[in-house]
Amino acid sequence: MSSKRVINVGLVQMRCTADPDENMARAVAGVREAAAAGAQVVCLPELFRSLYFCQSEEHANFGLAEPVPGPSSDAMGALARELGVVIIASLFEKRAEGLYHNTAAVLDADGRYLGKYRKMHIPDDPLFYEKFYFTPGDLGFKVFPTRYGKLGVLICWDQWYPEGARLTALRGAEILFYPTAIGWHPSEKAAYGVAQHQSWELIQRSHGVANGCYVVSVNRTGHEGDPAGGIEFWGQSFISDPQGTILAKAPVDEPAVLVQPIDLGALDVQRTHWPFLRDRRIDAYGEITRRFIDE
């Protein structure tokens, strides 16, 4: 049997405000709380420095963007070095004039900037008008070799795509992190809310099963936008294991810091007994790159 490789994974579920400095302070406080509880890797929610501005198409919101690496990743790197923790920080990246990405920076436990992942799948749905703001990622699916393990990072809408999870796992990811901003349209919640949330949770847990890895999904909470509409972010950030079992879960409507020990040694056991990677028919999957198979 494989030996144990236990690490403590932390997540910070946030309620955000219109003040980026206040949000950064809340994020720093959350990382500190997680580290004090023993976390060695800590993930923040998607675009945690601001309200979820993609509810509308407003050019002024581009002013929230910054270079990556840049001020926020530098601040998180200093914090990572001070606390000896890996930090995953989701930021609005200004790459050049008129060119922006939804990006996650990864800081190692010594404070080094390891690199970034740019969100590959960009949604365009009511109150989620991300195509106005973000260019699709062009760095591919990434794995970051940190002090505590090999981490794969994807972002929100990416979580619905088995291809993204698979390609990240095939690069050696032991944990899939999904910084997220997802919630209910209040007008739809009564009719569709339970099914929407269950689908979101189920698809991510299934990525852990299919790829034999842990999943950490980190959402925000609270209502943002038009008081009569807007988005009610559903919280419920969670950590699940390679069997899809939820190990820890945050509440619906409150900020939370969770820390959960996980055994990376369990991946070898899981993948040996459920050898999905071994039995893949890589010779038969060429058509996966087609948009749709019409004939």
ABEGO torsion letter per residue (X at the ends): XBBBBBBBBBBBBBBBBABAAAAAAAAAAAAAAAAAAGBABBBBBBGAABBBAAABBBAAAAAABBBOBBAAAAAAAAAAAAAGBBBBBBBBBBABBGBBBBBBBBBBAAGBBAEBBBBABBBBBBGBBAAAABBBBAAEBBBBBBAAEBBBBBBEAAAABAAAAAAAAAAGBABBBBBBBBBBBAAAAAAAAAAAAAAAAAAAAAAAAAAGBBBBBBBBBEBBEBAABEBBBAEGBBBBBAAGBBABBBBAABBBBBBBBBBAAAAAAAAAABBAAAABBAAAAAAAABABBAX
